[in-house]
Amino acid sequence: MAQTASTQQQMLYLLERPKEPFFIPKGDRNAVFEAPNNEYLVERFRPLADELGTRFGEDAGVRIRVGQITVPDISLPMQLGRNEFFSLFIPYHREMAGRLISVLMGMRNYDDFLSASVFCRDRVNPYMFVYALSVAILHRNDTKNLRLPPLSEIFPDKYLDSRVFPKAREEANVVQEASSRIPIEIQRDYTASDLDIEHRVAYFREDIGINLHHWHWHLVYPFNGPREIVNKDRRGELFYYMHQQIQARYNFERFCNGLGRVKRLHDFREPIPEGYFSKLDNTMASRVYASRPANMVLQDINRDVDQLVFDIQDLERWRDRIIEAIQLGRVINEKGESVDLTEMGGIDIIGNMVEASILTINRNLYGDLHNFGHVVIGICHDPDFRHLETYTPVADPSTAMRDPVFYRLHAFVDELFHMHKRTLPRYTTAQLDYPGIRVTGLEVITKGRNKNELATYWQKRDVDLSRGVDFSPRGAVFARITHLQHEPFIFRIQVENGTNAVQTGTVRIFMAPKFDERKLSMLFRDQRILFIELDKFIVELKPKVNVIERASSQNSLTIPWERTFRDLETNTPGTTPESQPFSYCGCGWPEHMLIPKGAPGGFPCELFVMVSNIKDDLVQQPKGQSACPNAASFCGLRDQKYPDKRSMGYPFDRMPRTGVDILSQFLTPNMMVTDVSIHHFDRTEPPPATDKPKQ
């Protein structure tokens, strides 16, 4: 007798093997979607309707009945072929995806949403479908508490060495019993050798968790779609801060590996010395990701297939207009009115304008600088489509962070924001201090290590390929990857409350390299933009001495390793996220990349802690608690305002007050800095017991 499926499981089945027709059984329980009529089948399969029902329905372990609805108009999304490349950086693709999101968001109840999703699934581009369905799941009231599986299991070809797939198929064909299959090992260095110095930090750029974070952030903050899901609190500022922190972390990793800071890509006519050969097969589109040789030159774009026509001069005009607006302190909206870039709100306007989402204040004047920057680099090898070539990974948000040029482009974008920040009033000691509160102690404790010593090493993990690629016979097939990992640690902070009452404050923890790439001490104006956020939390301070301990796993910006399809599928119907070990919402920096790699002999850093006054931090939130408390620093809170009234990056987001040349001169009594060292141990640990298959 066929079983039922929870809403969580139904959505998983829709996301499984998205290029495969919906009527083919899904999951370990052979779930089958039963459409109400032949209209749900694409034209190719309608003559076979009776045969298909018999062939695939007899052994179904789960039957999901799909209701009848008025067929939605998806003529616009259907204009992109099923096997074509899809990118959110391309305006035409964003428009199509925005229409599909609107269709799915507009369904009046869950049953209609399921029916519309099944109808759309086999008709639109699978990458677009997964993106639009994921955005809708995250934002609909009847599905927003469901958890999405990692994109690396839906489209493993976006994240793994292409050579793994023939080996995995062979393993599946030869070893019939899934539990006996051996994971396919992927070497850590498969995209380049150390002859390319940029490859020293490939472990960061090509980390699956980092790339999943970037993808999922754009699900939470879509470019296009119904305005109510795009226009989130401080969205433009968060675009700035999240990417600024990525830049700071990448530069931190470069210092750890003997490299200098990223050079800004501000001249769009100079050759790009960095090449990138991803070794990725875009199997869903039946095309490989294109490669970019070293010293390529950007060119004017004229690709009718993508409805893309623009010149390098367009990028230069948009760049210059944005810089002029920042220097003048005002922008011009679509009505021709002048809008001031205020101290608190200006960064949000600039973020929306530079990104640029549908929230941009004037697309005609300020253009689409960030998105077209990705595009012009991603197709510089075939700008007029004469060779029928697809894009490089930098033109796809799910893979863009793999390419070294991503960080050069975003170093340029980051500088636009810093340019604005340099025009703002500098924080006074009164704005930084918390009267009566003094930080008197700060240390890091790592079990088995010296005080103030952090440790990193390599960790193997297993990724299931079977839910994204068709293997026969079916069942789990795993690839084994290697990523950076750190040993757990605890912050211990001592704070003295000199008042006679309980005080509440926000603890802000940051870390930065102590020296620059030349091993010289840094000026504070340079070091401040290299500080990476490690944690932020609210604490109550009783009078006199308080000792605060905070585990690294409790931090405010990371999420644990992604849950797998099977973890989610085996949940019983009605299981809620709150009943799980953690409420996993998918957006957040990967926990294993919280700490930079460090160096074998120890990499010297400065750890900073500050306790700020809650009266200046606290945000009045709408009633109700967010279902996604994890990773608020980079992702905000679902259905609520950003949980910190201060400017993002405070206190390091502005130029220092007069007389502050080095970090020690910046400190007020409610702050403290201590030296810490990150030691990298070149050992590799096996997959944890929680991974599958069990070894």
C-alpha positions in Angstrom: 0.0 0.0 0.0 1.4 3.4 -1.0 2.4 5.8 1.8 1.8 9.5 2.1 4.5 12.2 1.9 4.9 15.3 4.0 5.1 18.7 2.4 8.9 18.6 3.1 9.2 15.4 1.2 7.0 16.5 -1.7 9.3 19.5 -2.3 12.3 17.2 -2.1 10.9 15.0 -4.8 10.3 18.0 -7.0 13.9 19.1 -6.6 15.3 15.6 -7.3 16.9 15.1 -10.8 15.2 18.2 -12.1 15.9 17.3 -15.8 14.1 14.0 -15.4 10.3 13.9 -16.0 8.1 14.4 -13.0 6.3 11.0 -13.5 9.5 8.9 -12.9 9.7 7.6 -9.3 11.7 9.8 -6.9 13.6 9.2 -3.7 14.3 6.0 -1.8 10.5 5.3 -1.5 9.8 5.5 -5.2 7.5 8.5 -4.9 5.3 9.2 -8.0 3.4 12.4 -8.8 0.0 11.6 -10.2 -1.2 14.4 -12.4 -4.9 15.0 -12.9 -4.8 14.9 -16.7 -2.5 14.6 -19.7 -2.2 18.4 -19.9 0.5 18.2 -17.2 2.6 16.0 -19.5 4.8 17.8 -22.0 3.7 17.3 -25.6 6.3 14.6 -26.3 4.9 12.2 -23.6 1.1 12.8 -24.0 0.6 10.0 -26.5 2.3 7.6 -24.0 0.2 8.7 -21.0 -1.4 5.3 -20.4 1.8 3.3 -20.8 3.7 5.7 -18.5 1.1 5.4 -15.8 1.3 1.6 -15.8 5.1 1.5 -16.2 6.0 3.9 -13.4 3.0 3.8 -11.1 2.7 0.1 -10.3 5.7 -0.1 -7.9 5.2 3.4 -6.3 5.9 3.4 -2.6 4.5 6.9 -2.3 1.7 8.4 -4.4 1.4 12.2 -4.5 -1.9 13.3 -6.0 -1.7 16.6 -7.9 -4.8 18.7 -8.1 -6.4 20.4 -11.1 -5.7 24.1 -11.5 -6.0 26.7 -14.2 -2.8 26.3 -16.1 -0.5 29.3 -15.4 1.0 31.5 -18.1 4.7 30.6 -18.2 5.3 31.6 -21.8 8.0 34.0 -20.8 10.0 31.5 -18.6 9.7 28.9 -21.4 11.6 31.1 -23.8 14.9 29.8 -22.2 15.6 26.3 -23.6 15.8 23.3 -21.3 19.4 22.8 -22.1 20.6 26.4 -22.1 22.8 28.2 -19.6 20.9 30.1 -16.9 22.4 33.0 -14.9 20.8 35.5 -12.6 23.4 38.1 -13.7 21.7 38.3 -17.2 18.8 40.7 -17.2 16.7 38.6 -19.6 17.1 35.5 -17.4 16.3 37.5 -14.3 13.1 38.7 -15.9 12.1 35.1 -16.8 12.9 33.8 -13.3 11.1 36.7 -11.7 7.9 35.8 -13.7 8.2 32.2 -12.6 8.7 33.2 -9.0 5.6 35.4 -9.3 3.5 32.5 -10.7 4.6 30.2 -7.8 4.2 32.9 -5.1 0.7 33.7 -6.5 -0.8 30.3 -5.9 -3.6 30.7 -3.3 -2.8 27.6 -1.2 -0.2 24.8 -0.9 -2.2 22.3 -3.1 -2.3 24.8 -5.9 1.4 25.6 -5.4 2.2 21.9 -5.7 0.1 21.6 -8.8 1.7 24.7 -10.5 5.2 23.4 -9.5 4.6 20.0 -11.1 3.2 21.7 -14.3 6.2 24.0 -14.6 8.9 21.4 -13.7 9.2 19.7 -17.1 8.6 22.8 -19.2 11.2 25.4 -18.0 14.9 25.3 -17.8 15.8 23.1 -14.8 18.3 25.6 -13.3 15.6 28.3 -13.5 13.0 26.0 -12.0 15.2 25.0 -9.0 16.0 28.7 -8.4 12.4 29.9 -8.7 11.0 27.0 -6.7 13.6 27.5 -4.0 12.8 31.2 -3.7 9.1 30.5 -3.5 9.6 27.8 -0.8 11.6 30.2 1.3 9.0 33.0 1.0 5.6 31.4 1.0 3.8 31.3 4.3 2.8 27.6 3.8 6.3 26.4 3.0 8.9 28.8 4.5 9.6 26.5 7.4 10.7 23.7 5.1 14.4 23.1 4.5 16.0 23.1 1.2 18.6 20.4 0.4 22.1 21.6 -0.6 22.4 22.7 -4.3 25.5 20.5 -4.4 23.2 17.5 -4.3 20.7 18.8 -6.8 23.4 19.9 -9.3 26.7 18.2 -8.2 28.2 19.0 -11.6 28.4 22.7 -10.4 30.8 21.8 -7.6 32.7 18.6 -8.3 35.5 17.5 -10.7 33.9 16.3 -13.9 36.0 13.2 -13.8 34.0 11.9 -10.8 30.8 11.2 -12.8 32.0 8.5 -15.1 33.6 6.8 -12.1 30.4 7.1 -10.1 28.4 5.6 -12.9 30.8 2.7 -13.2 30.5 2.2 -9.4 26.7 2.2 -9.6 26.6 -0.3 -12.5 29.1 -2.7 -11.1 28.2 -2.6 -7.4 24.5 -3.3 -7.3 24.0 -2.9 -3.5 24.2 0.8 -2.7 25.5 0.2 0.8 28.6 -1.5 -0.6 29.6 1.3 -2.9 32.8 3.1 -2.2 33.0 6.9 -2.3 34.9 8.3 -5.3 37.8 10.3 -4.0 38.4 13.8 -5.4 41.9 15.2 -5.1 42.1 18.6 -3.4 44.2 20.0 -6.2 42.3 19.2 -9.4 41.9 22.6 -11.1 45.5 23.7 -11.2 49.0 23.2 -9.9 51.1 25.5 -7.7 52.8 26.9 -10.8 49.8 29.2 -10.6 50.3 31.1 -7.4 46.6 31.8 -7.2 46.0 28.1 -6.7 47.4 28.5 -3.2 44.0 29.7 -2.1 41.9 27.4 -4.3 40.8 25.5 -1.2 38.9 28.7 -0.2 37.5 29.7 -3.6 36.4 26.2 -4.5 35.0 25.2 -1.1 31.5 23.8 -1.6 30.1 25.4 1.6 31.3 28.9 0.6 29.8 28.6 -2.9 26.5 27.3 -1.4 26.5 30.3 0.9 26.7 32.7 -2.0 24.0 30.8 -3.9 21.6 30.6 -0.9 22.1 34.3 0.0 20.7 35.1 -3.5 17.7 32.9 -2.8 17.0 34.8 0.4 17.7 38.1 -1.4 16.5 37.6 -5.0 17.2 40.2 -7.7 13.7 40.1 -9.2 10.2 38.9 -8.3 7.4 40.3 -6.3 8.6 43.5 -4.6 7.6 42.3 -1.1 10.1 39.5 -1.2 12.9 41.6 -2.8 12.6 44.7 -0.6 13.9 43.4 2.7 15.2 45.5 5.6 18.6 47.0 4.8 19.0 44.7 1.8 21.4 47.0 -0.1 23.6 47.5 3.0 23.7 43.7 3.6 24.8 43.2 0.0 27.7 45.5 0.8 28.6 43.9 4.2 28.3 40.3 3.2 30.6 40.8 0.2 33.0 43.0 2.1 33.4 40.3 4.7 34.1 37.8 1.9 36.8 40.1 0.6 38.3 40.5 4.1 38.3 36.7 4.6 39.9 36.1 1.2 42.6 38.6 1.8 43.2 37.0 5.2 43.6 33.6 3.5 46.0 35.2 1.0 48.2 36.6 3.8 48.2 33.1 5.3 49.6 31.7 2.0 52.2 34.4 1.4 50.1 36.3 -1.2 49.3 40.0 -1.3 45.9 41.7 -1.2 43.6 41.4 -4.2 44.1 44.0 -6.8 41.0 45.9 -7.8 39.6 45.3 -11.3 38.8 49.0 -11.9 40.2 49.3 -15.5 37.9 47.3 -17.8 40.3 47.6 -20.7 43.5 46.0 -19.2 44.2 42.3 -19.8 43.1 40.0 -16.9 46.3 38.1 -15.9 44.4 35.5 -13.9 43.1 32.5 -15.9 40.7 29.9 -14.6 40.0 26.4 -15.8 37.3 25.0 -13.6 37.2 21.4 -14.8 33.4 21.5 -14.3 30.9 19.9 -16.7 27.5 21.6 -16.9 25.9 18.3 -17.5 22.3 19.5 -17.0 22.9 21.9 -20.0 24.9 19.3 -21.9 27.8 21.7 -22.0 31.1 22.2 -20.2 31.7 25.4 -18.3 34.0 27.5 -20.5 37.6 28.3 -19.4 39.3 31.7 -19.4 43.0 31.7 -20.4 45.4 34.2 -18.8 45.5 37.8 -20.1 42.1 37.8 -21.7 40.8 41.3 -22.6 37.2 42.3 -22.0 35.2 43.2 -25.1 31.9 44.7 -26.1 29.1 42.2 -25.9 26.6 41.4 -28.6 24.8 38.1 -28.0 21.3 37.9 -29.4 20.8 34.5 -27.8 20.9 36.1 -24.4 19.4 39.4 -25.5 22.7 41.1 -24.4 24.1 44.1 -26.1 26.3 46.5 -24.2 29.8 48.1 -24.5 32.7 48.4 -22.2 31.9 52.2 -22.4 28.6 51.4 -20.7 30.4 50.0 -17.7 32.8 52.9 -17.6 29.9 55.4 -17.7 28.0 53.7 -14.9 31.2 53.5 -12.8 31.9 57.2 -13.2 28.3 58.2 -12.5 28.2 56.1 -9.3 31.5 57.6 -8.2 30.3 61.1 -8.9 27.1 60.4 -6.9 29.1 59.2 -3.9 31.5 62.2 -4.0 28.5 64.6 -4.3 26.6 62.8 -1.6 23.4 62.5 -3.6 21.9 60.4 -6.3 19.2 61.2 -8.9 16.1 59.0 -8.9 13.9 58.1 -11.9 11.8 61.3 -11.5 14.9 63.4 -11.7 14.8 64.3 -8.0 17.9 64.6 -5.9 18.1 62.1 -3.0 20.8 62.6 -0.3 23.1 59.7 0.7 22.5 60.1 4.4 24.8 58.8 7.1 22.6 55.8 7.9 20.6 55.3 4.8 23.0 56.1 2.0 24.8 52.8 2.1 21.5 51.0 1.4 20.8 53.1 -1.6 24.3 52.5 -3.0 24.0 48.8 -2.4 20.8 48.4 -4.3 22.1 50.6 -7.1 25.4 48.8 -7.5 24.1 45.3 -7.2 21.6 46.1 -9.1 18.2 44.6 -8.1 14.8 45.9 -9.0 15.3 48.2 -6.0 17.9 50.3 -7.8 17.0 54.0 -7.6 17.6 54.7 -11.3 18.7 51.9 -13.6 18.8 54.2 -16.7 21.3 56.5 -15.1 23.4 54.1 -12.9 23.0 50.9 -14.9 23.7 47.3 -13.9 27.4 47.6 -13.0 27.9 44.6 -10.7 25.8 42.1 -12.7 27.2 43.1 -16.1 30.7 43.0 -14.6 30.2 39.3 -13.9 28.7 38.8 -17.4 31.4 40.7 -19.4 34.1 38.6 -17.7 32.1 35.4 -18.0 31.9 35.6 -21.9 35.0 37.5 -22.8 36.2 34.4 -24.7 33.1 34.6 -27.0 31.5 38.0 -26.8 29.4 37.7 -30.0 28.5 34.0 -29.7 30.3 33.2 -33.0 31.7 30.0 -31.4 28.5 29.1 -29.7 30.3 29.0 -26.4 28.7 29.1 -22.9 29.9 31.1 -19.9 32.7 30.6 -17.4 31.8 30.0 -13.8 32.1 33.7 -12.8 28.9 34.4 -14.7 26.9 32.0 -12.5 26.1 32.9 -8.9 26.3 29.3 -7.8 29.9 29.0 -9.0 31.2 32.6 -9.3 33.3 32.4 -6.1 35.5 29.7 -7.6 37.2 32.1 -10.0 40.0 34.4 -8.7 38.6 37.2 -10.8 35.5 37.3 -8.7 37.5 38.8 -5.9 39.1 41.3 -8.2 35.7 42.5 -9.4 34.3 42.6 -5.9 37.4 44.4 -4.6 36.4 47.2 -7.1 32.8 47.0 -6.0 33.9 47.1 -2.3 36.0 50.2 -2.9 32.8 52.0 -4.1 31.3 51.4 -0.7 34.5 52.4 1.2 34.5 55.6 -0.9 31.1 56.4 0.6 32.1 55.4 4.1 35.1 57.8 3.9 32.7 60.7 3.5 30.8 59.9 6.7 31.5 61.4 10.1 34.0 59.4 12.1 33.0 57.7 15.3 33.8 59.7 18.4 34.9 58.1 21.6 31.4 58.8 23.0 29.9 56.7 20.1 32.3 53.9 20.8 32.5 53.8 24.6 30.1 52.2 27.0 30.3 54.2 30.3 30.8 52.0 33.3 31.8 48.9 31.3 35.4 47.8 31.0 36.7 44.7 29.2 39.6 43.4 31.4 40.3 40.0 29.9 40.2 38.2 26.6 41.6 34.8 25.6 40.9 31.9 23.3 40.9 28.3 24.7 41.4 25.4 22.3 41.5 21.9 23.9 45.1 20.5 23.9 46.6 23.8 22.6 48.4 26.7 24.2 46.4 29.7 25.3 45.4 31.9 22.4 46.2 29.3 19.9 43.8 28.3 17.1 44.3 25.2 15.0 43.2 24.1 11.5 43.6 20.9 9.5 42.0 19.1 6.6 38.7 17.2 6.8 37.2 14.7 4.4 33.4 14.7 3.7 31.1 12.6 1.6 28.6 14.2 -0.9 25.8 12.2 -2.4 25.6 12.4 -6.2 22.5 10.2 -6.7 19.8 12.9 -6.2 21.3 15.1 -9.0 22.6 12.6 -11.6 20.8 9.6 -13.0 22.5 6.4 -11.9 21.4 2.8 -12.6 20.7 0.9 -10.5 19.6 3.7 -8.2 20.8 4.3 -4.7 23.5 6.4 -3.0 26.7 7.1 -4.9 29.2 9.3 -3.0 32.1 11.6 -3.9 34.6 12.3 -1.2 35.9 15.8 -0.9 38.5 17.5 1.3 38.0 20.9 3.0 39.6 23.1 5.6 38.4 22.5 9.2 39.3 24.1 12.6 39.4 22.6 16.0 36.5 23.8 18.3 37.5 26.6 20.7 36.0 28.9 23.3 36.2 32.7 23.8 36.7 33.7 27.4 35.9 37.4 28.0 36.1 39.2 31.4 34.0 42.3 31.7 33.7 44.7 34.7 30.4 46.4 35.2 31.2 49.5 37.3 27.6 50.5 37.8 25.3 49.4 40.5 22.7 47.8 38.1 22.6 45.0 35.6 23.6 46.3 32.2 23.0 44.8 28.8 25.4 45.0 25.9 26.3 43.5 22.5 29.5 41.6 22.4 31.3 42.0 19.0 34.3 39.8 18.2 36.5 40.4 15.2 40.0 39.2 14.1 42.5 40.5 11.6 46.1 39.8 10.5 48.6 41.5 12.8 51.0 42.3 9.9 50.6 43.0 6.2 51.9 40.9 3.3 55.4 42.4 3.9 55.4 41.3 7.5 55.1 45.0 8.6 52.8 46.5 11.2 49.7 48.0 9.6 48.1 51.4 10.0 44.7 51.1 11.4 43.1 52.7 8.3 44.3 49.6 6.4 43.8 47.0 9.0 40.2 48.0 9.8 38.9 46.6 6.5 40.7 43.3 7.0 38.9 42.5 10.3 36.6 39.5 9.9 33.6 39.1 12.1 33.6 36.0 14.3 30.6 36.5 16.5 28.1 38.9 17.8 25.7 38.3 20.7 23.8 40.0 23.5 24.9 39.6 27.1 23.6 40.7 30.5 26.3 42.1 32.9 25.8 42.0 36.6 27.6 44.5 38.8 31.3 44.0 39.2 33.1 41.1 37.5 31.5 39.0 34.7 33.2 36.0 32.9 31.6 35.2 29.6 32.4 32.0 27.8 31.2 31.5 24.2 31.8 28.3 22.1 32.9 28.7 18.5 29.9 26.7 17.4 27.5 29.3 18.9 28.6 32.1 16.6 26.2 34.4 14.7 27.3 33.9 11.1 27.8 30.2 10.3 25.7 27.2 9.7 26.6 23.5 10.2 27.4 21.2 7.3 24.4 20.9 5.0 21.8 18.3 5.6 21.4 15.8 2.8 18.4 14.8 0.8 18.1 11.5 2.8 18.2 13.3 6.1 15.3 15.3 5.0 13.4 12.6 3.2 13.4 10.3 6.3 11.7 12.9 8.5 8.2 11.7 9.4 5.3 13.7 8.0 4.6 16.7 10.1 8.2 17.0 11.4 9.0 20.7 12.0 12.4 22.4 11.9 12.1 23.2 15.6 12.1 19.5 16.5 15.5 19.0 14.7 18.9 19.4 16.4 19.2 22.8 14.8 16.9 25.0 12.7 18.7 24.9 9.4 17.6 27.6 7.0 20.5 27.3 4.6 21.8 30.8 4.4 25.1 31.4 6.3 28.8 31.1 6.2 30.0 27.4 6.4 31.0 26.6 10.0 34.2 24.8 8.8 35.5 28.0 7.3 35.0 30.2 10.3 38.7 30.4 10.9 41.3 31.2 8.2 43.9 28.5 7.4 46.8 30.0 9.3 50.4 28.8 8.8 52.4 25.7 9.9 54.4 27.7 12.4 51.5 29.8 13.4 50.0 32.9 11.8 50.0 36.0 14.0 46.6 37.8 14.4 44.9 40.3 16.6 41.6 39.3 18.3 39.3 42.2 19.1 36.3 42.3 21.4 34.0 45.1 22.2 30.9 45.4 24.4 28.6 48.1 23.0 25.6 49.8 24.6 22.4 47.9 23.9 20.5 51.2 23.9 22.2 52.1 20.6 22.1 48.5 19.2 18.6 47.3 19.9 16.0 47.0 17.1 12.3 47.0 17.8 11.2 43.8 16.0 7.7 42.8 14.7 5.9 40.4 17.0 7.0 36.7 16.8 10.3 35.1 16.8 12.3 34.4 13.6 12.3 30.8 12.5 15.8 31.3 11.2 18.0 32.6 14.0 21.2 31.1 12.5 23.8 33.3 10.7 22.0 36.6 11.2 25.2 38.6 10.7 25.3 37.7 7.0 21.7 36.8 6.3 19.5 38.9 8.6 16.4 37.4 10.3 13.5 36.0 8.4 10.4 38.1 8.5 12.2 40.6 10.8 14.4 43.6 10.7 18.2 43.3 10.7 19.0 42.6 14.4 21.5 45.4 15.0 20.7 49.1 14.6 24.4 50.0 14.2 26.0 50.3 10.8 27.0 46.8 9.5 30.7 46.3 10.3 30.7 48.7 13.3 33.1 49.8 14.7 35.4 49.2 11.7 33.2 50.5 8.9 34.4 54.1 9.0 37.7 56.0 9.0 39.2 56.5 12.5 39.0 59.7 14.5 41.9 62.1 14.4 45.0 60.9 16.2 44.3 57.2 15.6 47.1 55.7 13.5 47.3 52.2 15.0 44.8 49.8 16.5 45.8 50.4 20.2 45.0 54.1 19.8 41.5 53.2 18.6 40.5 51.4 21.8 38.1 52.6 24.4 37.7 51.0 27.9 34.9 48.7 26.6 37.3 47.2 24.0 40.3 44.9 24.2 42.8 43.3 21.8 44.9 40.3 22.3 47.4 38.4 20.2 46.4 35.0 18.9 48.0 32.6 16.5 46.5 30.3 13.9 48.5 27.0 13.5 47.8 24.9 10.4 48.5 21.2 10.8 48.8 19.4 7.5 46.9 16.3 8.5 43.7 14.9 7.0 40.9 13.5 9.1 38.4 10.9 7.7 34.8 11.7 7.2 32.8 12.1 10.5 30.5 9.3 11.5 27.5 11.4 10.6 28.4 11.2 6.9 27.1 8.5 4.6 27.9 5.8 3.9 29.1 4.7 7.3 32.7 3.5 7.1 
